[in-house]
Structures are given as C-alpha cells and as structure tokens.
Amino acid sequence: MLHDCISQGIAVPPEMVVEFHDSSPDLQKGSLLQQRMHDDGYLFFRGILNREQVLEARQEVFGRLAAVGEIREPAIDGIATGTSHRLEREPDLTRFWKSVSEGPALRRVTHGDDLRRVAGQYFGEKSIPHEYMFLRPAAFGQSTNLHYDFPFFAGGSNHIVTVWVPFGDIPLCDGPLMIVEGSHRFDDLVQPMKDAMLDPKTDFATIQQAAYMGSTSENVKLLHERNTRILSTNFLAGDVIIFSMFTMHGSLDNHSSAGRVRLSVDVRYQPAADPHDDPRFFGPNPTGAKGGSYGEQKAAQPLTAPWVSRQ
Ligand SMILES: O=C(O)CCC(=O)C(=O)O
C-alpha cells in the first residue's frame, strides 16, 4: 500500500497502489527474468546502477536547464524557477534538446556497459540501445497519460523493451512512472494493437490513437473497471525498470510541494543481433517517430510551458 499518489488530479486510494517486485536479487538468472517479464510485464531492479554516475548526469542536465533560467541553483536539487530564457538563449529548440539528451554524463548511464549488461541478462544475449531516447523533466502539475509503447516502436525488432531510469531520487509526490498491474493481459486492448500491423510508415495520428486507447476513461475509474491496481515506488537514483511494449504505463502527477522537477529517461533496448537500422531511432541524427527528431518531444519546449506530456 502506497500513499501520496495523485493521478489526473485525483488521489489514488492507497489500497490501489502497490510496490513493484524487486528482481535485483535475480539479476544473473536470465530465464527467471524472462519468466517474470512474461508473468508481470515488467522487471524492477533496486539500486543496480552506480548512484554517483546517475547523480552526475542529473547535475549535467539540470545544469543545462539552469543555464536557460529554468532551474534554480544549486541545479542538482532540480527546483524549478517557474520562468525560462530558453527561447532567447537557445532559439534552436531541437538542437538544444538534442545536445542535452546527448550529454556525455547522461549517455554514460543510458548507453553505458552497466545498462547494456542488465538488458543483456534479460534477453539472454547481447543488447543494444536505441540512439533516440526520451529525457523527461516533468514539473509540478505534469504527468504522462496511460498508454502502451508498442505502436511507437512497431516495425523494428520484435523484442524491444523500454528501460526507464530515474535521474535522482523520485518520491511518489514527484510523479514517477506507474504501471497498471496485469495490463499486458488486457487482450481487448493488446490484441487490436498487434492486429493493426503498424509499420514505420504509419501516420503519427494513427500511432498515437493506438497507443493511448487504454486511457479513454479516468485512470482511477479504469482501475475500478478492470479490478486492478497501480504499481509504483519511491524511486532512488540507481534503480532501473524494464517493461514490455504491451505493458500499460504512464506517470503519477508531480505534486512536489518543493517545486522539484522529476527527471527520468526512457530508452529502448533490443537484442544486438536484431535489425538496428531504423532511421527513426538509430544513427547520429535519428528522426523520431514523427520525423521531428528531438524537437518533437514535449520536453524540447521551455519547462514553464503548460503541457501534459504525451509520447
Ligand atoms: O516518464 C514518463 O512520464 C513516461 C514514460 C513513458 O511513457 C515511457 O517510458 O514509455
């Protein structure tokens, strides 16, 4: 039972929110990890990354946001100023967000040996990350609606997973990732996505519609209707969660009374032996699912912009 969770402005009853199962003791046991992914739709690992490296990346990203006036010093605390000078100082928003998303300290974590090894343990073979990834600073009031990832990444490898990494400690009030328990078995939602035969040329509106079909009703209502619960945790720097393309997820509302910005990355991993030449996600200048590269991400807009994050 977890307290302090708000979704779409509504307090989630504590009995409807439970902790992730921690698979870190089983990290070396590939077949067990595969079985658990099959059973639960996710794998949560507490404290398996180097905490200092994760915090260095946090400092790097928030330092860039402090330089455009969006984060107050000391930047590592991640407290929003409520204002922004991004448009004046970095008028090429796409270039700015790409450069922040490709910072060396950040990439050392998201694309480094440690995370490759973790994903490889799960696949039972060498893994490779997509170059393109989503760095998400989410300010007070922001959240990500519930959705599935499959439509965004369909057409590439059949074994893609999402790897979600908190960059800092993220208590429930700061709006971390949430997963809907058992949602990989909601056949009425999952099967139509599989049947839609989405490919890389599918127009983005269709992709978006397919991904978000799970969030047609209010989140708390959906939990009642499906007799299920939310899974989440008070994340710590060093944690990692991996989930399947058919696991419904989103984020809780950030209602940090300190005005702290939640910082995380979601990056896709797949077996290295699978095709990895999709220009949307690989190469030095990946286009992203819509074709707008890093500029199409909501986080490319100044942090003060009022938005509810979608993919
Ligand atoms: O971090 C978030 O707000 C949502 C993450 C997400 O949608 C994803 O990992 O696919």
PDBQT file of the ligand as one rigid body, heavy atoms in Angstrom, charges set to zero:
ROOT
HETATM    1  O1  LIG A 401       8.275   9.023 -17.683  1.00  0.00    +0.000 OA
HETATM    2  C1  LIG A 401       7.164   9.233 -18.097  1.00  0.00    +0.000 C 
HETATM    3  O2  LIG A 401       6.487  10.228 -17.785  1.00  0.00    +0.000 OA
HETATM    4  C2  LIG A 401       6.511   8.272 -19.045  1.00  0.00    +0.000 C 
HETATM    5  C3  LIG A 401       7.460   7.281 -19.594  1.00  0.00    +0.000 C 
HETATM    6  C4  LIG A 401       6.940   6.586 -20.783  1.00  0.00    +0.000 C 
HETATM    7  O3  LIG A 401       5.913   6.866 -21.309  1.00  0.00    +0.000 OA
HETATM    8  C5  LIG A 401       7.757   5.504 -21.306  1.00  0.00    +0.000 C 
HETATM    9  O4  LIG A 401       8.748   5.127 -20.679  1.00  0.00    +0.000 OA
HETATM   10  O5  LIG A 401       7.403   4.995 -22.388  1.00  0.00    +0.000 OA
ENDROOT
TORSDOF 0
